[in-house]
Amino acid sequence: MQTLVAEGYDKVFWIIDMDVIVDQKKQLNTFLEYKANCPANVVVIMNHPCLEYWLLCHFEYCNAPFRKCGEAGKRLEHYLTGYEKSEKFYKRPDNDIYKRLKGELDKARERSKDKEFNPDSPFQGFSQMHKLFDELLPKI
């Protein structure tokens, strides 16, 4: 399956939320093995607990552990009033999230670079989204 995913593409970015994986040792081990055997053109980008942690990096350096995505989402509400994990929130015309976050992208990239997944501390928040932007921004 890995070959089928990567075949025909220069690069594939696989973005995954870890909150549903780290709770179960078997799932985590299966994922880590799968990740280790991905083709060279597949870039695995992990977020724990979820993408909301990456959004949080736009506003603060966060060193808190999170067990579930809702915890990061609640913290994000301090910065994005009315935040909810929904298509409706992201598509609100009066609330262009791109415009709200764009000016903080460099900070978010820097804040996310110093943390990686640590199996000994699986609930530590982190985001590898900087890998996507490090790869794509120079090509724009």
Secondary structure by P-SEA (a helix, b strand, c coil): ccccccccccbbbbbbbcccccccaaaaaaaaaaaaaccccbbbbbbcccaaaaaaaaccccccccccaaaaaaaacccccccccccccccccccccccccccaaaaaaaaaccccccccccccccccaaaaaaaccccc
